[in-house]
Amino acid sequence: MTGILLFIWFVVTFVASFYARELNSVVILGFPLGFYMGAQGSLVVYVLIIWYYARYMNKLDQEYGVHEGEDD
C-alpha cells in the first residue's frame, strides 16, 4: 500500500511538473491543468493521500490490537 501511495505522490509531484506545458492544453475549472496542478491540484492529492494512509494505518492498528484510541 505504501508503495502505491508513494507512486501516486511521485506522479503528482514530478511527472505533472515535468509535463506541465503539455498538460496546459487541458482546462479544468477555467485553468490550464498544468497550472492547476502546481497551484492547487497537487495539494488536494497530498491531503487525500494523507487521509487514506491515516485511515488505513488506524484500521491495521485496530486489527492487531495496538490502537491508541479510546477503549471500547
mmCIF file as Biopython writes it, N, C-alpha, C and O atoms, coordinates in Angstrom:
data_model
#
loop_
_atom_site.group_PDB
_atom_site.id
_atom_site.type_symbol
_atom_site.label_atom_id
_atom_site.label_alt_id
_atom_site.label_comp_id
_atom_site.label_asym_id
_atom_site.label_entity_id
_atom_site.label_seq_id
_atom_site.pdbx_PDB_ins_code
_atom_site.Cartn_x
_atom_site.Cartn_y
_atom_site.Cartn_z
_atom_site.occupancy
_atom_site.B_iso_or_equiv
_atom_site.auth_seq_id
_atom_site.auth_asym_id
_atom_site.pdbx_PDB_model_num
ATOM 1   N N  . MET A ? 1  ? 0.829   -1.193 0.000   1.0 0.0 1  A 1 
ATOM 2   C CA . MET A ? 1  ? 0.000   0.000  0.000   1.0 0.0 1  A 1 
ATOM 3   C C  . MET A ? 1  ? 0.877   1.262  0.000   1.0 0.0 1  A 1 
ATOM 4   O O  . MET A ? 1  ? 0.597   2.213  -0.730  1.0 0.0 1  A 1 
ATOM 5   N N  . THR A ? 2  ? 1.924   1.266  0.810   1.0 0.0 2  A 1 
ATOM 6   C CA . THR A ? 2  ? 2.798   2.429  0.879   1.0 0.0 2  A 1 
ATOM 7   C C  . THR A ? 2  ? 3.457   2.703  -0.467  1.0 0.0 2  A 1 
ATOM 8   O O  . THR A ? 2  ? 3.602   3.859  -0.862  1.0 0.0 2  A 1 
ATOM 9   N N  . GLY A ? 3  ? 3.856   1.646  -1.176  1.0 0.0 3  A 1 
ATOM 10  C CA . GLY A ? 3  ? 4.474   1.811  -2.488  1.0 0.0 3  A 1 
ATOM 11  C C  . GLY A ? 3  ? 3.534   2.457  -3.492  1.0 0.0 3  A 1 
ATOM 12  O O  . GLY A ? 3  ? 3.948   3.295  -4.293  1.0 0.0 3  A 1 
ATOM 13  N N  . ILE A ? 4  ? 2.277   2.066  -3.445  1.0 0.0 4  A 1 
ATOM 14  C CA . ILE A ? 4  ? 1.286   2.646  -4.359  1.0 0.0 4  A 1 
ATOM 15  C C  . ILE A ? 4  ? 1.095   4.129  -4.057  1.0 0.0 4  A 1 
ATOM 16  O O  . ILE A ? 4  ? 1.039   4.957  -4.967  1.0 0.0 4  A 1 
ATOM 17  N N  . LEU A ? 5  ? 0.994   4.454  -2.767  1.0 0.0 5  A 1 
ATOM 18  C CA . LEU A ? 5  ? 0.817   5.865  -2.396  1.0 0.0 5  A 1 
ATOM 19  C C  . LEU A ? 5  ? 2.050   6.689  -2.760  1.0 0.0 5  A 1 
ATOM 20  O O  . LEU A ? 5  ? 1.923   7.834  -3.194  1.0 0.0 5  A 1 
ATOM 21  N N  . LEU A ? 6  ? 3.236   6.118  -2.588  1.0 0.0 6  A 1 
ATOM 22  C CA . LEU A ? 6  ? 4.452   6.822  -2.996  1.0 0.0 6  A 1 
ATOM 23  C C  . LEU A ? 6  ? 4.497   7.024  -4.507  1.0 0.0 6  A 1 
ATOM 24  O O  . LEU A ? 6  ? 4.961   8.058  -4.988  1.0 0.0 6  A 1 
ATOM 25  N N  . PHE A ? 7  ? 4.015   6.037  -5.247  1.0 0.0 7  A 1 
ATOM 26  C CA . PHE A ? 7  ? 3.967   6.170  -6.707  1.0 0.0 7  A 1 
ATOM 27  C C  . PHE A ? 7  ? 3.027   7.310  -7.107  1.0 0.0 7  A 1 
ATOM 28  O O  . PHE A ? 7  ? 3.355   8.112  -7.981  1.0 0.0 7  A 1 
ATOM 29  N N  . ILE A ? 8  ? 1.862   7.380  -6.467  1.0 0.0 8  A 1 
ATOM 30  C CA . ILE A ? 8  ? 0.915   8.468  -6.752  1.0 0.0 8  A 1 
ATOM 31  C C  . ILE A ? 8  ? 1.556   9.810  -6.419  1.0 0.0 8  A 1 
ATOM 32  O O  . ILE A ? 8  ? 1.457   10.761 -7.194  1.0 0.0 8  A 1 
ATOM 33  N N  . TRP A ? 9  ? 2.216   9.883  -5.260  1.0 0.0 9  A 1 
ATOM 34  C CA . TRP A ? 9  ? 2.900   11.125 -4.869  1.0 0.0 9  A 1 
ATOM 35  C C  . TRP A ? 9  ? 3.946   11.514 -5.916  1.0 0.0 9  A 1 
ATOM 36  O O  . TRP A ? 9  ? 4.027   12.677 -6.311  1.0 0.0 9  A 1 
ATOM 37  N N  . PHE A ? 10 ? 4.739   10.551 -6.359  1.0 0.0 10 A 1 
ATOM 38  C CA . PHE A ? 10 ? 5.774   10.826 -7.347  1.0 0.0 10 A 1 
ATOM 39  C C  . PHE A ? 10 ? 5.178   11.346 -8.650  1.0 0.0 10 A 1 
ATOM 40  O O  . PHE A ? 10 ? 5.677   12.316 -9.220  1.0 0.0 10 A 1 
ATOM 41  N N  . VAL A ? 11 ? 4.113   10.706 -9.122  1.0 0.0 11 A 1 
ATOM 42  C CA . VAL A ? 11 ? 3.482   11.130 -10.373 1.0 0.0 11 A 1 
ATOM 43  C C  . VAL A ? 11 ? 2.930   12.544 -10.242 1.0 0.0 11 A 1 
ATOM 44  O O  . VAL A ? 11 ? 3.129   13.380 -11.124 1.0 0.0 11 A 1 
ATOM 45  N N  . VAL A ? 12 ? 2.235   12.807 -9.137  1.0 0.0 12 A 1 
ATOM 46  C CA . VAL A ? 12 ? 1.633   14.130 -8.954  1.0 0.0 12 A 1 
ATOM 47  C C  . VAL A ? 12 ? 2.704   15.210 -8.805  1.0 0.0 12 A 1 
ATOM 48  O O  . VAL A ? 12 ? 2.531   16.327 -9.293  1.0 0.0 12 A 1 
ATOM 49  N N  . THR A ? 13 ? 3.804   14.884 -8.136  1.0 0.0 13 A 1 
ATOM 50  C CA . THR A ? 13 ? 4.833   15.881 -7.862  1.0 0.0 13 A 1 
ATOM 51  C C  . THR A ? 13 ? 5.749   16.105 -9.057  1.0 0.0 13 A 1 
ATOM 52  O O  . THR A ? 13 ? 5.904   17.235 -9.519  1.0 0.0 13 A 1 
ATOM 53  N N  . PHE A ? 14 ? 6.349   15.047 -9.554  1.0 0.0 14 A 1 
ATOM 54  C CA . PHE A ? 14 ? 7.402   15.210 -10.556 1.0 0.0 14 A 1 
ATOM 55  C C  . PHE A ? 14 ? 6.909   15.058 -11.992 1.0 0.0 14 A 1 
ATOM 56  O O  . PHE A ? 14 ? 7.303   15.842 -12.856 1.0 0.0 14 A 1 
ATOM 57  N N  . VAL A ? 15 ? 6.076   14.090 -12.263 1.0 0.0 15 A 1 
ATOM 58  C CA . VAL A ? 15 ? 5.623   13.871 -13.642 1.0 0.0 15 A 1 
ATOM 59  C C  . VAL A ? 15 ? 4.707   15.009 -14.087 1.0 0.0 15 A 1 
ATOM 60  O O  . VAL A ? 15 ? 4.828   15.501 -15.209 1.0 0.0 15 A 1 
ATOM 61  N N  . ALA A ? 16 ? 3.793   15.427 -13.214 1.0 0.0 16 A 1 
ATOM 62  C CA . ALA A ? 16 ? 2.897   16.528 -13.588 1.0 0.0 16 A 1 
ATOM 63  C C  . ALA A ? 16 ? 3.680   17.818 -13.803 1.0 0.0 16 A 1 
ATOM 64  O O  . ALA A ? 16 ? 3.350   18.603 -14.692 1.0 0.0 16 A 1 
ATOM 65  N N  . SER A ? 17 ? 4.707   18.038 -13.001 1.0 0.0 17 A 1 
ATOM 66  C CA . SER A ? 17 ? 5.525   19.241 -13.177 1.0 0.0 17 A 1 
ATOM 67  C C  . SER A ? 17 ? 6.345   19.165 -14.455 1.0 0.0 17 A 1 
ATOM 68  O O  . SER A ? 17 ? 6.488   20.163 -15.161 1.0 0.0 17 A 1 
ATOM 69  N N  . PHE A ? 18 ? 6.879   18.003 -14.755 1.0 0.0 18 A 1 
ATOM 70  C CA . PHE A ? 18 ? 7.708   17.838 -15.946 1.0 0.0 18 A 1 
ATOM 71  C C  . PHE A ? 18 ? 6.903   18.044 -17.222 1.0 0.0 18 A 1 
ATOM 72  O O  . PHE A ? 18 ? 7.401   18.616 -18.192 1.0 0.0 18 A 1 
ATOM 73  N N  . TYR A ? 19 ? 5.661   17.577 -17.218 1.0 0.0 19 A 1 
ATOM 74  C CA . TYR A ? 19 ? 4.812   17.698 -18.409 1.0 0.0 19 A 1 
ATOM 75  C C  . TYR A ? 19 ? 3.799   18.835 -18.283 1.0 0.0 19 A 1 
ATOM 76  O O  . TYR A ? 19 ? 2.725   18.770 -18.881 1.0 0.0 19 A 1 
ATOM 77  N N  . ALA A ? 20 ? 4.120   19.855 -17.528 1.0 0.0 20 A 1 
ATOM 78  C CA . ALA A ? 20 ? 3.180   20.955 -17.291 1.0 0.0 20 A 1 
ATOM 79  C C  . ALA A ? 20 ? 2.766   21.643 -18.596 1.0 0.0 20 A 1 
ATOM 80  O O  . ALA A ? 20 ? 1.593   21.970 -18.775 1.0 0.0 20 A 1 
ATOM 81  N N  . ARG A ? 21 ? 3.710   21.860 -19.498 1.0 0.0 21 A 1 
ATOM 82  C CA . ARG A ? 21 ? 3.355   22.529 -20.764 1.0 0.0 21 A 1 
ATOM 83  C C  . ARG A ? 21 ? 2.350   21.717 -21.571 1.0 0.0 21 A 1 
ATOM 84  O O  . ARG A ? 21 ? 1.415   22.270 -22.149 1.0 0.0 21 A 1 
ATOM 85  N N  . GLU A ? 22 ? 2.547   20.402 -21.607 1.0 0.0 22 A 1 
ATOM 86  C CA . GLU A ? 22 ? 1.614   19.548 -22.340 1.0 0.0 22 A 1 
ATOM 87  C C  . GLU A ? 22 ? 0.256   19.480 -21.633 1.0 0.0 22 A 1 
ATOM 88  O O  . GLU A ? 22 ? -0.789  19.414 -22.280 1.0 0.0 22 A 1 
ATOM 89  N N  . LEU A ? 23 ? 0.288   19.497 -20.304 1.0 0.0 23 A 1 
ATOM 90  C CA . LEU A ? 23 ? -0.967  19.437 -19.552 1.0 0.0 23 A 1 
ATOM 91  C C  . LEU A ? 23 ? -1.774  20.720 -19.667 1.0 0.0 23 A 1 
ATOM 92  O O  . LEU A ? 23 ? -2.983  20.708 -19.438 1.0 0.0 23 A 1 
ATOM 93  N N  . ASN A ? 24 ? -1.135  21.816 -20.016 1.0 0.0 24 A 1 
ATOM 94  C CA . ASN A ? 24 ? -1.850  23.085 -20.117 1.0 0.0 24 A 1 
ATOM 95  C C  . ASN A ? 24 ? -2.861  23.103 -21.249 1.0 0.0 24 A 1 
ATOM 96  O O  . ASN A ? 24 ? -3.697  24.004 -21.303 1.0 0.0 24 A 1 
ATOM 97  N N  . SER A ? 25 ? -2.810  22.141 -22.147 1.0 0.0 25 A 1 
ATOM 98  C CA . SER A ? 25 ? -3.817  22.083 -23.212 1.0 0.0 25 A 1 
ATOM 99  C C  . SER A ? 25 ? -5.167  21.617 -22.678 1.0 0.0 25 A 1 
ATOM 100 O O  . SER A ? 25 ? -6.196  21.795 -23.330 1.0 0.0 25 A 1 
ATOM 101 N N  . VAL A ? 26 ? -5.157  21.016 -21.484 1.0 0.0 26 A 1 
ATOM 102 C CA . VAL A ? 26 ? -6.404  20.592 -20.832 1.0 0.0 26 A 1 
ATOM 103 C C  . VAL A ? 26 ? -6.806  21.674 -19.840 1.0 0.0 26 A 1 
ATOM 104 O O  . VAL A ? 26 ? -5.976  22.144 -19.061 1.0 0.0 26 A 1 
ATOM 105 N N  . VAL A ? 27 ? -8.076  22.072 -19.863 1.0 0.0 27 A 1 
ATOM 106 C CA . VAL A ? 27 ? -8.559  23.136 -18.987 1.0 0.0 27 A 1 
ATOM 107 C C  . VAL A ? 27 ? -9.542  22.560 -17.974 1.0 0.0 27 A 1 
ATOM 108 O O  . VAL A ? 27 ? -10.504 21.884 -18.339 1.0 0.0 27 A 1 
ATOM 109 N N  . ILE A ? 28 ? -9.282  22.842 -16.673 1.0 0.0 28 A 1 
ATOM 110 C CA . ILE A ? 28 ? -10.168 22.411 -15.595 1.0 0.0 28 A 1 
ATOM 111 C C  . ILE A ? 28 ? -10.570 23.634 -14.793 1.0 0.0 28 A 1 
ATOM 112 O O  . ILE A ? 28 ? -9.714  24.385 -14.325 1.0 0.0 28 A 1 
ATOM 113 N N  . LEU A ? 29 ? -11.849 23.833 -14.637 1.0 0.0 29 A 1 
ATOM 114 C CA . LEU A ? 29 ? -12.399 24.970 -13.889 1.0 0.0 29 A 1 
ATOM 115 C C  . LEU A ? 29 ? -11.861 26.304 -14.411 1.0 0.0 29 A 1 
ATOM 116 O O  . LEU A ? 29 ? -11.674 27.246 -13.640 1.0 0.0 29 A 1 
ATOM 117 N N  . GLY A ? 30 ? -11.617 26.379 -15.698 1.0 0.0 30 A 1 
ATOM 118 C CA . GLY A ? 30 ? -11.139 27.610 -16.310 1.0 0.0 30 A 1 
ATOM 119 C C  . GLY A ? 30 ? -9.640  27.819 -16.237 1.0 0.0 30 A 1 
ATOM 120 O O  . GLY A ? 30 ? -9.132  28.830 -16.722 1.0 0.0 30 A 1 
ATOM 121 N N  . PHE A ? 31 ? -8.919  26.868 -15.633 1.0 0.0 31 A 1 
ATOM 122 C CA . PHE A ? 31 ? -7.466  26.988 -15.512 1.0 0.0 31 A 1 
ATOM 123 C C  . PHE A ? 31 ? -6.798  25.877 -16.309 1.0 0.0 31 A 1 
ATOM 124 O O  . PHE A ? 31 ? -7.342  24.777 -16.398 1.0 0.0 31 A 1 
ATOM 125 N N  . PRO A ? 32 ? -5.638  26.138 -16.886 1.0 0.0 32 A 1 
ATOM 126 C CA . PRO A ? 32 ? -4.872  25.063 -17.538 1.0 0.0 32 A 1 
ATOM 127 C C  . PRO A ? 32 ? -4.465  24.023 -16.494 1.0 0.0 32 A 1 
ATOM 128 O O  . PRO A ? 32 ? -4.121  24.376 -15.366 1.0 0.0 32 A 1 
ATOM 129 N N  . LEU A ? 33 ? -4.503  22.751 -16.868 1.0 0.0 33 A 1 
ATOM 130 C CA . LEU A ? 33 ? -4.249  21.669 -15.909 1.0 0.0 33 A 1 
ATOM 131 C C  . LEU A ? 33 ? -2.858  21.750 -15.282 1.0 0.0 33 A 1 
ATOM 132 O O  . LEU A ? 33 ? -2.704  21.481 -14.091 1.0 0.0 33 A 1 
ATOM 133 N N  . GLY A ? 34 ? -1.854  22.114 -16.059 1.0 0.0 34 A 1 
ATOM 134 C CA . GLY A ? 34 ? -0.505  22.231 -15.511 1.0 0.0 34 A 1 
ATOM 135 C C  . GLY A ? 34 ? -0.436  23.291 -14.416 1.0 0.0 34 A 1 
ATOM 136 O O  . GLY A ? 34 ? 0.182   23.077 -13.373 1.0 0.0 34 A 1 
ATOM 137 N N  . PHE A ? 35 ? -1.074  24.432 -14.661 1.0 0.0 35 A 1 
ATOM 138 C CA . PHE A ? 35 ? -1.133  25.495 -13.660 1.0 0.0 35 A 1 
ATOM 139 C C  . PHE A ? 35 ? -1.939  25.058 -12.454 1.0 0.0 35 A 1 
ATOM 140 O O  . PHE A ? 35 ? -1.540  25.294 -11.314 1.0 0.0 35 A 1 
ATOM 141 N N  . TYR A ? 36 ? -3.077  24.420 -12.703 1.0 0.0 36 A 1 
ATOM 142 C CA . TYR A ? 36 ? -3.953  23.973 -11.620 1.0 0.0 36 A 1 
ATOM 143 C C  . TYR A ? 36 ? -3.251  22.967 -10.711 1.0 0.0 36 A 1 
ATOM 144 O O  . TYR A ? 36 ? -3.366  23.038 -9.488  1.0 0.0 36 A 1 
ATOM 145 N N  . MET A ? 37 ? -2.516  22.022 -11.324 1.0 0.0 37 A 1 
ATOM 146 C CA . MET A ? 37 ? -1.803  21.026 -10.511 1.0 0.0 37 A 1 
ATOM 147 C C  . MET A ? 37 ? -0.714  21.682 -9.691  1.0 0.0 37 A 1 
ATOM 148 O O  . MET A ? 37 ? -0.495  21.293 -8.544  1.0 0.0 37 A 1 
ATOM 149 N N  . GLY A ? 38 ? -0.022  22.669 -10.246 1.0 0.0 38 A 1 
ATOM 150 C CA . GLY A ? 38 ? 1.015   23.355 -9.493  1.0 0.0 38 A 1 
ATOM 151 C C  . GLY A ? 38 ? 0.464   24.228 -8.387  1.0 0.0 38 A 1 
ATOM 152 O O  . GLY A ? 38 ? 1.080   24.347 -7.328  1.0 0.0 38 A 1 
ATOM 153 N N  . ALA A ? 39 ? -0.685  24.839 -8.613  1.0 0.0 39 A 1 
ATOM 154 C CA . ALA A ? 39 ? -1.227  25.773 -7.638  1.0 0.0 39 A 1 
ATOM 155 C C  . ALA A ? 39 ? -2.076  25.101 -6.576  1.0 0.0 39 A 1 
ATOM 156 O O  . ALA A ? 39 ? -1.991  25.452 -5.400  1.0 0.0 39 A 1 
ATOM 157 N N  . GLN A ? 40 ? -2.909  24.121 -6.984  1.0 0.0 40 A 1 
ATOM 158 C CA . GLN A ? 40 ? -3.867  23.595 -6.026  1.0 0.0 40 A 1 
ATOM 159 C C  . GLN A ? 40 ? -4.084  22.093 -6.146  1.0 0.0 40 A 1 
ATOM 160 O O  . GLN A ? 40 ? -4.283  21.421 -5.134  1.0 0.0 40 A 1 
ATOM 161 N N  . GLY A ? 41 ? -4.051  21.568 -7.323  1.0 0.0 41 A 1 
ATOM 162 C CA . GLY A ? 41 ? -4.390  20.157 -7.527  1.0 0.0 41 A 1 
ATOM 163 C C  . GLY A ? 41 ? -3.472  19.207 -6.793  1.0 0.0 41 A 1 
ATOM 164 O O  . GLY A ? 41 ? -3.927  18.210 -6.231  1.0 0.0 41 A 1 
ATOM 165 N N  . SER A ? 42 ? -2.173  19.506 -6.791  1.0 0.0 42 A 1 
ATOM 166 C CA . SER A ? 42 ? -1.231  18.634 -6.084  1.0 0.0 42 A 1 
ATOM 167 C C  . SER A ? 42 ? -1.521  18.618 -4.593  1.0 0.0 42 A 1 
ATOM 168 O O  . SER A ? 42 ? -1.447  17.571 -3.950  1.0 0.0 42 A 1 
ATOM 169 N N  . LEU A ? 43 ? -1.849  19.774 -4.047  1.0 0.0 43 A 1 
ATOM 170 C CA . LEU A ? 43 ? -2.150  19.840 -2.610  1.0 0.0 43 A 1 
ATOM 171 C C  . LEU A ? 43 ? -3.375  19.015 -2.254  1.0 0.0 43 A 1 
ATOM 172 O O  . LEU A ? 43 ? -3.408  18.371 -1.206  1.0 0.0 43 A 1 
ATOM 173 N N  . VAL A ? 44 ? -4.371  19.031 -3.108  1.0 0.0 44 A 1 
ATOM 174 C CA . VAL A ? 44 ? -5.568  18.233 -2.869  1.0 0.0 44 A 1 
ATOM 175 C C  . VAL A ? 44 ? -5.208  16.748 -2.873  1.0 0.0 44 A 1 
ATOM 176 O O  . VAL A ? 44 ? -5.679  15.991 -2.024  1.0 0.0 44 A 1 
ATOM 177 N N  . VAL A ? 45 ? -4.380  16.335 -3.819  1.0 0.0 45 A 1 
ATOM 178 C CA . VAL A ? 45 ? -3.964  14.937 -3.887  1.0 0.0 45 A 1 
ATOM 179 C C  . VAL A ? 45 ? -3.144  14.555 -2.658  1.0 0.0 45 A 1 
ATOM 180 O O  . VAL A ? 45 ? -3.304  13.453 -2.133  1.0 0.0 45 A 1 
ATOM 181 N N  . TYR A ? 46 ? -2.267  15.451 -2.189  1.0 0.0 46 A 1 
ATOM 182 C CA . TYR A ? 46 ? -1.476  15.168 -0.976  1.0 0.0 46 A 1 
ATOM 183 C C  . TYR A ? 46 ? -2.376  14.960 0.233   1.0 0.0 46 A 1 
ATOM 184 O O  . TYR A ? 46 ? -2.162  14.039 1.020   1.0 0.0 46 A 1 
ATOM 185 N N  . VAL A ? 47 ? -3.372  15.806 0.379   1.0 0.0 47 A 1 
ATOM 186 C CA . VAL A ? 47 ? -4.294  15.669 1.511   1.0 0.0 47 A 1 
ATOM 187 C C  . VAL A ? 47 ? -5.042  14.341 1.425   1.0 0.0 47 A 1 
ATOM 188 O O  . VAL A ? 47 ? -5.227  13.668 2.439   1.0 0.0 47 A 1 
ATOM 189 N N  . LEU A ? 48 ? -5.469  13.963 0.230   1.0 0.0 48 A 1 
ATOM 190 C CA . LEU A ? 48 ? -6.169  12.691 0.054   1.0 0.0 48 A 1 
ATOM 191 C C  . LEU A ? 48 ? -5.247  11.507 0.371   1.0 0.0 48 A 1 
ATOM 192 O O  . LEU A ? 48 ? -5.682  10.525 0.973   1.0 0.0 48 A 1 
ATOM 193 N N  . ILE A ? 49 ? -3.983  11.599 -0.032  1.0 0.0 49 A 1 
ATOM 194 C CA . ILE A ? 49 ? -3.026  10.533 0.284   1.0 0.0 49 A 1 
ATOM 195 C C  . ILE A ? 49 ? -2.853  10.416 1.788   1.0 0.0 49 A 1 
ATOM 196 O O  . ILE A ? 49 ? -2.870  9.306  2.319   1.0 0.0 49 A 1 
ATOM 197 N N  . ILE A ? 50 ? -2.688  11.529 2.487   1.0 0.0 50 A 1 
ATOM 198 C CA . ILE A ? 50 ? -2.512  11.510 3.946   1.0 0.0 50 A 1 
ATOM 199 C C  . ILE A ? 50 ? -3.754  10.960 4.630   1.0 0.0 50 A 1 
ATOM 200 O O  . ILE A ? 50 ? -3.651  10.140 5.542   1.0 0.0 50 A 1 
ATOM 201 N N  . TRP A ? 51 ? -4.921  11.403 4.196   1.0 0.0 51 A 1 
ATOM 202 C CA . TRP A ? 51 ? -6.177  10.924 4.773   1.0 0.0 51 A 1 
ATOM 203 C C  . TRP A ? 51 ? -6.306  9.409  4.600   1.0 0.0 51 A 1 
ATOM 204 O O  . TRP A ? 51 ? -6.636  8.699  5.550   1.0 0.0 51 A 1 
ATOM 205 N N  . TYR A ? 52 ? -6.051  8.925  3.408   1.0 0.0 52 A 1 
ATOM 206 C CA . TYR A ? 52 ? -6.196  7.494  3.152   1.0 0.0 52 A 1 
ATOM 207 C C  . TYR A ? 52 ? -5.164  6.691  3.948   1.0 0.0 52 A 1 
ATOM 208 O O  . TYR A ? 52 ? -5.494  5.633  4.484   1.0 0.0 52 A 1 
ATOM 209 N N  . TYR A ? 53 ? -3.922  7.175  4.033   1.0 0.0 53 A 1 
ATOM 210 C CA . TYR A ? 53 ? -2.874  6.461  4.756   1.0 0.0 53 A 1 
ATOM 211 C C  . TYR A ? 53 ? -3.192  6.391  6.252   1.0 0.0 53 A 1 
ATOM 212 O O  . TYR A ? 53 ? -3.026  5.340  6.870   1.0 0.0 53 A 1 
ATOM 213 N N  . ALA A ? 54 ? -3.644  7.496  6.830   1.0 0.0 54 A 1 
ATOM 214 C CA . ALA A ? 54 ? -4.001  7.508  8.250   1.0 0.0 54 A 1 
ATOM 215 C C  . ALA A ? 54 ? -5.162  6.562  8.522   1.0 0.0 54 A 1 
ATOM 216 O O  . ALA A ? 54 ? -5.152  5.831  9.512   1.0 0.0 54 A 1 
ATOM 217 N N  . ARG A ? 55 ? -6.151  6.575  7.653   1.0 0.0 55 A 1 
ATOM 218 C CA . ARG A ? 55 ? -7.301  5.674  7.816   1.0 0.0 55 A 1 
ATOM 219 C C  . ARG A ? 55 ? -6.866  4.219  7.711   1.0 0.0 55 A 1 
ATOM 220 O O  . ARG A ? 55 ? -7.306  3.384  8.501   1.0 0.0 55 A 1 
ATOM 221 N N  . TYR A ? 56 ? -6.021  3.912  6.761   1.0 0.0 56 A 1 
ATOM 222 C CA . TYR A ? 56 ? -5.537  2.547  6.565   1.0 0.0 56 A 1 
ATOM 223 C C  . TYR A ? 56 ? -4.704  2.088  7.763   1.0 0.0 56 A 1 
ATOM 224 O O  . TYR A ? 56 ? -4.852  0.956  8.221   1.0 0.0 56 A 1 
ATOM 225 N N  . MET A ? 57 ? -3.825  2.962  8.275   1.0 0.0 57 A 1 
ATOM 226 C CA . MET A ? 57 ? -2.992  2.601  9.428   1.0 0.0 57 A 1 
ATOM 227 C C  . MET A ? 57 ? -3.839  2.423  10.683  1.0 0.0 57 A 1 
ATOM 228 O O  . MET A ? 57 ? -3.569  1.515  11.470  1.0 0.0 57 A 1 
ATOM 229 N N  . ASN A ? 58 ? -4.852  3.258  10.894  1.0 0.0 58 A 1 
ATOM 230 C CA . ASN A ? 58 ? -5.748  3.080  12.042  1.0 0.0 58 A 1 
ATOM 231 C C  . ASN A ? 58 ? -6.478  1.755  11.960  1.0 0.0 58 A 1 
ATOM 232 O O  . ASN A ? 58 ? -6.678  1.089  12.976  1.0 0.0 58 A 1 
ATOM 233 N N  . LYS A ? 59 ? -6.874  1.371  10.769  1.0 0.0 59 A 1 
ATOM 234 C CA . LYS A ? 59 ? -7.551  0.089  10.578  1.0 0.0 59 A 1 
ATOM 235 C C  . LYS A ? 59 ? -6.612  -1.061 10.922  1.0 0.0 59 A 1 
ATOM 236 O O  . LYS A ? 59 ? -7.026  -2.033 11.554  1.0 0.0 59 A 1 
ATOM 237 N N  . LEU A ? 60 ? -5.351  -0.956 10.511  1.0 0.0 60 A 1 
ATOM 238 C CA . LEU A ? 60 ? -4.378  -2.003 10.846  1.0 0.0 60 A 1 
ATOM 239 C C  . LEU A ? 60 ? -4.096  -2.043 12.343  1.0 0.0 60 A 1 
ATOM 240 O O  . LEU A ? 60 ? -3.953  -3.120 12.921  1.0 0.0 60 A 1 
ATOM 241 N N  . ASP A ? 61 ? -4.016  -0.861 12.979  1.0 0.0 61 A 1 
ATOM 242 C CA . ASP A ? 61 ? -3.797  -0.810 14.425  1.0 0.0 61 A 1 
ATOM 243 C C  . ASP A ? 61 ? -4.921  -1.519 15.175  1.0 0.0 61 A 1 
ATOM 244 O O  . ASP A ? 61 ? -4.667  -2.278 16.110  1.0 0.0 61 A 1 
ATOM 245 N N  . GLN A ? 62 ? -6.154  -1.271 14.765  1.0 0.0 62 A 1 
ATOM 246 C CA . GLN A ? 62 ? -7.281  -1.925 15.426  1.0 0.0 62 A 1 
ATOM 247 C C  . GLN A ? 62 ? -7.289  -3.421 15.150  1.0 0.0 62 A 1 
ATOM 248 O O  . GLN A ? 62 ? -7.652  -4.212 16.021  1.0 0.0 62 A 1 
ATOM 249 N N  . GLU A ? 63 ? -6.896  -3.808 13.963  1.0 0.0 63 A 1 
ATOM 250 C CA . GLU A ? 63 ? -6.870  -5.237 13.612  1.0 0.0 63 A 1 
ATOM 251 C C  . GLU A ? 63 ? -5.863  -6.000 14.468  1.0 0.0 63 A 1 
ATOM 252 O O  . GLU A ? 63 ? -6.107  -7.148 14.838  1.0 0.0 63 A 1 
ATOM 253 N N  . TYR A ? 64 ? -4.729  -5.368 14.787  1.0 0.0 64 A 1 
ATOM 254 C CA . TYR A ? 64 ? -3.701  -6.039 15.569  1.0 0.0 64 A 1 
ATOM 255 C C  . TYR A ? 64 ? -3.729  -5.638 17.045  1.0 0.0 64 A 1 
ATOM 256 O O  . TYR A ? 64 ? -2.842  -6.033 17.802  1.0 0.0 64 A 1 
ATOM 257 N N  . GLY A ? 65 ? -4.723  -4.867 17.463  1.0 0.0 65 A 1 
ATOM 258 C CA . GLY A ? 65 ? -4.914  -4.537 18.868  1.0 0.0 65 A 1 
ATOM 259 C C  . GLY A ? 65 ? -3.896  -3.583 19.444  1.0 0.0 65 A 1 
ATOM 260 O O  . GLY A ? 65 ? -3.622  -3.641 20.643  1.0 0.0 65 A 1 
ATOM 261 N N  . VAL A ? 66 ? -3.332  -2.718 18.650  1.0 0.0 66 A 1 
ATOM 262 C CA . VAL A ? 66 ? -2.360  -1.745 19.146  1.0 0.0 66 A 1 
ATOM 263 C C  . VAL A ? 66 ? -2.831  -0.310 18.918  1.0 0.0 66 A 1 
ATOM 264 O O  . VAL A ? 66 ? -2.015  0.611  18.880  1.0 0.0 66 A 1 
ATOM 265 N N  . HIS A ? 67 ? -4.140  -0.115 18.765  1.0 0.0 67 A 1 
ATOM 266 C CA . HIS A ? 67 ? -4.641  1.233  18.502  1.0 0.0 67 A 1 
ATOM 267 C C  . HIS A ? 67 ? -4.521  2.084  19.766  1.0 0.0 67 A 1 
ATOM 268 O O  . HIS A ? 67 ? -4.503  1.560  20.880  1.0 0.0 67 A 1 
ATOM 269 N N  . GLU A ? 68 ? -4.439  3.397  19.578  1.0 0.0 68 A 1 
ATOM 270 C CA . GLU A ? 68 ? -4.237  4.323  20.676  1.0 0.0 68 A 1 
ATOM 271 C C  . GLU A ? 68 ? -5.514  5.063  21.041  1.0 0.0 68 A 1 
ATOM 272 O O  . GLU A ? 68 ? -5.482  5.961  21.882  1.0 0.0 68 A 1 
ATOM 273 N N  . GLY A ? 69 ? -6.612  4.716  20.442  1.0 0.0 69 A 1 
ATOM 274 C CA . GLY A ? 69 ? -7.874  5.407  20.689  1.0 0.0 69 A 1 
ATOM 275 C C  . GLY A ? 69 ? -8.480  4.992  22.014  1.0 0.0 69 A 1 
ATOM 276 O O  . GLY A ? 69 ? -7.861  4.291  22.816  1.0 0.0 69 A 1 
ATOM 277 N N  . GLU A ? 70 ? -9.713  5.445  22.222  1.0 0.0 70 A 1 
ATOM 278 C CA . GLU A ? 70 ? -10.423 5.105  23.444  1.0 0.0 70 A 1 
ATOM 279 C C  . GLU A ? 70 ? -10.732 3.612  23.459  1.0 0.0 70 A 1 
ATOM 280 O O  . GLU A ? 70 ? -10.974 2.998  22.420  1.0 0.0 70 A 1 
ATOM 281 N N  . ASP A ? 71 ? -10.718 3.037  24.681  1.0 0.0 71 A 1 
ATOM 282 C CA . ASP A ? 71 ? -11.048 1.617  24.788  1.0 0.0 71 A 1 
ATOM 283 C C  . ASP A ? 71 ? -12.528 1.413  24.558  1.0 0.0 71 A 1 
ATOM 284 O O  . ASP A ? 71 ? -13.342 2.204  25.034  1.0 0.0 71 A 1 
ATOM 285 N N  . ASP A ? 72 ? -12.882 0.396  23.857  1.0 0.0 72 A 1 
ATOM 286 C CA . ASP A ? 72 ? -14.290 0.094  23.540  1.0 0.0 72 A 1 
ATOM 287 C C  . ASP A ? 72 ? -14.907 -0.817 24.567  1.0 0.0 72 A 1 
ATOM 288 O O  . ASP A ? 72 ? -16.081 -1.169 24.453  1.0 0.0 72 A 1 
#
